Amino acid sequence: MRQVRKVLDLSLPPNAPGNPKGPLASVPPSAPRQAAADQGPLAVSESSAGRRCLPPSPPMPGAGAGAGAIASALLRAHVPLMPPPRAFPCLAAARLPFLRARAATASFPFQSSSSPRLPLLPRLCSARSFCGVACASPGGAGSDPAAEQRPQESELIFLGTGTSEGIPRVSCLTHPTKTCPVCTKASKPENRNRRRNTSILLRHATSSGTANILVDAGKFFYHSALQWFPTFGLRTIDAVIITHSHADAIGGLDCLRDWTNNVQPSIPIYVVDRDYEVMKMTHYYLIDTSVVIPGAAVSALQFNIIKEEPFMVHNLEVIPLPVWHGQGYRSLGFRFGDICYISDVSDIPKETYELLENCELLILDALRPDRSSSTHFGLPRALDEVRKIKPKKTLFTGMMHLMDHEKVNNDLARLMETEGLDIQLSYDGLRIPVRL
């Protein structure tokens, strides 16, 4: 039998009402909740006797709602931050030396061309100049004539940038009296308001080859893959990293059967133990394949249980960024080099801010234009976090149908003039060259 390393701290997502990226409805109400959300991950083997649980901590302060309309939210210079969220004691100081070393010797590409660190590529100088699908050729590096003369570049591709239900909404398109401007635009296939479940794919290029590392496979994953894999010349999925166990992050695991039946023998999945326990119920047949009817071909997945500390995937260091995704529910962002990805967040603990130091590209949750929800940053709060984290560039993701791509981007562009903040919305099919 396959041995799987376990991490204590089991939990299931709460069925929070009103969550636009809602939890899996199939999780039974009797399932244990994430009562030990702030206990440290204690690594044990499958054969260890019994499980130990630490006492739960006091409830986390609720995520604050942003205030005001888009214009006032964007033009104000600073707004008092929320009270500090509950800390994660499990984030040990031993995880931070690499960041402190970078901070001591940091030399960004904007400062010196002789920096020993690998800078982001020149095309990353502005969020508004990112190379998207319009200027990309399948499998290539866009229209850059020098692309064939240099080694293949690593790339980050946005497979989805929307909510769990996606954009457009059926309810908007079929409403008998009201017209939703964003959903109407999104009904056109090439419109940038058309959004599927949040997901990115890192095409990690090394001297030994290229690995396609997927972050999340939600309900709409197969539809995203149908569009973007042929467009960008993608074929294999060499790893899947899971942020949390809601349907918009794991609902597409069954669709991976197309790859394991026809492209490759299996796919490794990297997931924390609490989310693996959810998968044992929602995707039990992918974990215990003995229940599969003989002759049926399901996804062949290799589950790797990770802890909230750095791990390696195809020679790429991945650093988990623990955050809150609603009261008492923990989700993960991830850091890849100087790229930080946080798709589902309502609060960031103090210890995680240390892991965000010297971030060059921040990809951050921003659900709606006017306020936060109980489980997601809204635009005002997301802007506050950008001012606090101080990344070189920021792309927002996870937008609902109140976020008009063109309108919000035009408003965000003013922040470059007023505050020097380089921020834009991402969109499905956006592809940017990166160095990891």
N, C-alpha and C positions, 0 to 999 in steps of 0.2 A: 504493500500500500504506500501511497505517496505520503511522506511525512510533511506536516505543515507546522512551522513555528508559530506559537500562539502569543498573543499579547492580552493581558488582563484588561479589564475595563469594558465589559460588554454593555451594549446599549442598543436601543431601537429608536428610530425617529418618532418624536411626538406628532400626533395628528393635529397640528396647529391649524385652527380655522383661519380662513382668509389668506392662506399662503399661496401666492400665484405660482410658486414652484413646489407645490404641495407634496407631502410624503406619499409613499406607496400605499394605496388603499388596502392592499392585501395583507398588510401587517396586522396580526390579530391584536385587539385591544388588551389582551392579557399578557402580551409580551413585555419583558422587562424594559423600563425606560432607562435613559442615560443618567442614572442617579449618581454615578461616580465620575462625573465629567472631568473633574480636575485631579483625579488620582494619577500617579505616575505609571507609565507602562512598565510592567514587570514581565520580562521575557521568561517563559517557561517552555518546556517541550510538551509534545502531545501526551507523553506518558506521565507527566507530573500529576501527583495526587491532589485532587481538589483545586478549587479556585479561591483566591483570597480577594476580598473587596475592601476598600478603604471607606470610612464614613463619608457620606456626601457632604459637600460644602454648602453654605447658605446660597439661596437663589441669586442668580446674576441679575444685576439691574437691567431693566428692559431697554431695548434699543430705542433711542430717541428719534422722534420724527423731525424731519427738516421742515422749515417754515418758509412761506412766501412763494411767489410765482417765479418762473424761470429767470426773468430779467433781474429781479432783486437778488435772487440767489447767486447769480453769476457775477454781478457787479460789486457785491459787497466784498470788502478786502479780507476781513477775518470775522469769524463767529466763534464764541466760546465752545470748546469741545465738550463732548458728553463726559459725565463722570467716568473715571477709569473702570473698565469692566473687570470682572472677576479674573484673577490671575490663573495661570497654568503652572503650578509648582513643578510639573514634570519637565519643563524646559530647563535643563541644567545648563550651567555656565560653560560646560565642556563643549557645547555645540557652537559656541560663538568665536573661538579663536580665529577661524578663517576670515570672519567679517572684520574683526578688529585689526588683523594684519592688513587687510585690504584698505581699511580706513587710514592706516598709518602711512601707506605707500601709494594711495590712490592717485592715478594719473589718467584722467578721462581723455578720450580722443580729441575733445575740444581744447585741451590744455597743451598737449605735446604730442607731436607725431613720432617721437622716439620712445613712447611708453612701452615697457616690456609686457604690459597687459594687452590682450586682444581686444581692440575697440569694436564697437558696433560698426557695421559697414556704413560707408558714406551716405547711402540712400536712407539711413535711419536718422538723418539730421533733423528731420521735421516729421511730426505725426501726420501732417497734411500732405507729405510727399510719399507715403507708403505705397508700395507697388501692389495694386490689387488685381482682381481677375481681369480687368479691362486691359491691362498692359502685360499680362502673363501669358506665356505659351505653355501648353501641356508639357510637364516634365522639365521645363527650362527655367531660366532665371530672368524672365522678362525680355524686354527688347534691348538690353544692354549688349552692344556689339563686342565688348571685351569679355563676355561671359565664357566664351569657348576657350579663351586663352588662360583662364585662371582655374584653380581647383574648385570642385563643386562646393557651393556654399550651403551652410545650414539654413533652414527656413522655418518660420512659424506660420501656420495656416489656420485661420479661424473657420472651423467647420460649422459652428453655430454661435449665435450671439443673443439669443432670445430667451424667453421664459419657458416654463414647462409646457404650457399650452401652445406656444409658438405664435408667430405673427404671419398672416392675418388670422383673426378669430372668426370661426364660422358664425358665431352669434352676431358679430358686427356685420358681416356680409349679408346676412339674411334678415336683419332687423327691418320691420315693415315701415318704420317712420324715421329713424335716425340714420345718419351717415357718419361713419367713422373715417376721418380723413387718412389716418395712417394705414388702417387695414385696407382701405380702398386702393391706396398706392401700392401696398404690399401684395395685393392680388396679382400684380404684374410680375412675372417671374424674375426679371432682372433688377427690380427695384431694391434699394438697399434697406428698406424697412422690412423686407421679407426675412424673417429670422426663425431659425430652429433652435433646439436645445443647446445651451452653452457647451462648447467643446473646442479644444484646439488640438492640432497635430504638429509635433516637432519633427521635422525631417533633419535628423542629426547626422551630419556628414563628418566622417573621420578618415584618416589615411587608410583604414582597413575596409571602408565601405560606408553605406548609409543605412541608418535605422529609423523606422517610422514609429514614433512614440506618441500614442494617443492619450489624451487626458479626458476621461469620461466617455461613455457610450450610452446616451440617453434614448428616450422613446423614438426620437426622429433620426437617430444615428444613420440608419440604412438609407434614408432619403438624402441625408447630407452626403454620404459616401457615393451614392449614385450620381450626384452632381459633381462633387469636387475631386473624387479619386481619378476619374478619367481626365478631367480638366487639367490636373496638375501632375499627371503621370504617376500616380500612386498605385501600388498593388498590394504589398504586404502590410500587415500590422505586426510590428515586432514587440510591442508591449502596450498594455493599457494600465494607466494609473488612475485610481478612483479618488475623487474628492470627498464624496459622501454617498449615502445609500438611498437617496430619493430617486424617484422614477426618471427624472430628467438627467440623472447621472449613470444609472445602471439598467434602465429599462430596455436598452438595446443589446444587452449581453447575448441574448439568444440569437440575434442577427449575425453574430460572429461566426456562426456555422458555415456561412458561405465561404469564409476564408479557410477555416480548418477542414472543410470538406473538399475544397477545390484549389486552394493556393498554397497552404502550408499545413504541417502536421498539427500544430497547436499554437496557442497564444498565451504568454504569461500575463497574469493579472496581479497588480500590486495594490494591496488594500489593507487598511487597519482592521484589527480583530472585531471591533464593534460593528463595522459594516459587513464584514465577512459573515457574522452571525445573522444579519438580516438576509443576506443572500442565501443562507441555508434554508430559509423559508420561501423567499420570493423566487429563487432560481435553484431549488433543491436538486433538480435533476441534472444541473450542470456541475454540482459539487459531488453528489452521490450518484454516479452514473450507473450503478447497479439497478436502479429503478427504471432505467430507460427500456422501452420495449425492444426486444432483439430485432436488429435490422434498421432501427431508427438512427439517424445520424444527427446528433446535437453538437453544439459547440464544444470543442476539446480545449479546455482552459486549464492552465497551471496556476494555482493560487499561491501567491507569495505574501505572507503576512508581514507587514512592515510595522515599525514603531515610529513614534513622532521624533525621529532623528534622521540625519542624512543617510541615504542609501544610494546604491549605484544601479543604473539601468543602461546597459549597452555602453559602458565606459563614460556615462554622463552622471555626474553627481546631482542628485535630486534632494532638496532640503524642504521638508514639510513646514508649512506655515499654519499652525493651528489657530482657528478663529471660531467665533460663535455664529451660528446660523439659526437664530431664534434662541429664546431662553432655555438654557440647559442642553442645547443640541450642538455638538461640535462637528465642524467641517474642516477640511484642509485646503489651504492653498499650497502652491509649490514654487520654489525658487530654482531656476535653471541658470547657472552663471549669474549674470546681472539682470535677468528677467524674472519678475515676480508676478505670479498669476493667482488672483483671489476672485473666484467667480460667485461665491455664495457666502455672504457675510452680513451680520447685523452689528457686531462689535469685534474689536481687535484687542487682545490682551497685551499688557505692557511687555511681556517677554517676547512676543512676536514682533513688536516694533524693532527690537534689536536685530532680528533676522532680516529686516527690510532695509537696513542701512546700506547706503551706496547703490541703491537700485537705479538702474538706468532706464529700464522700460517697466512700467507698472500697468498691469491689466487688472481692472477693478470693477466690481459689481456696482451698477447704478440702475436701479429698477425703473424709477419714475421721475418726472421733472420737479415735483413739488415737495415731496416728503419721503421719509423712509417708511417701510412697513415693519412689522414685528420680526421679519426674517431677512430683510435685504436693505442695503443702503439705498437711499434715494439720492438724487443728484446733489442737493445741498450738503448732505453728510459726506458723500463721496468726494466733493471738492474740499471739504475740511480735511479729510484724510490725505489728500494729495498735498495740501499745504504743509501738513505735518510730516509726511514721509519724504517729501522733496525729491521725487524721481526726476530724471532728465526728461522723460516723455511719459505720457499716460494715455491709455486707451480704455474706455469704459465698455463693459459688456453686460449681458443679462437684461436688456432693455425690454419693457413691455410696450403696448400699443399707444401709450400716451407720449412716447419719445419719438418725435418725428426726426429722422436722420438729418435731413438738410437744415431744418430750423434750429435744432439743438447744436449742431456743428457750427452754424453761423454765430450763435451766441457764444459758444465756447472759444471761438477764434478771437473774440475780444479780450479774453483773459491773457493772451500773449502780449497784447498792447498794454493792458493795465497792470498785470502782475508778473509777466514773463512766464506764464504757465503754458506749456505745450500739451494741450489736451484735446482729444477728439473721440468720437464714437467709433468703435470697430463695426464691422459688418461681415456677414457670411461671405466667405470667399476671399477675404482680405489675406494677402500673402506678403510677408515682410522677410527680408534676409537678415539673419542674425549670426553672431559668433558666440559659441557656447564654451 
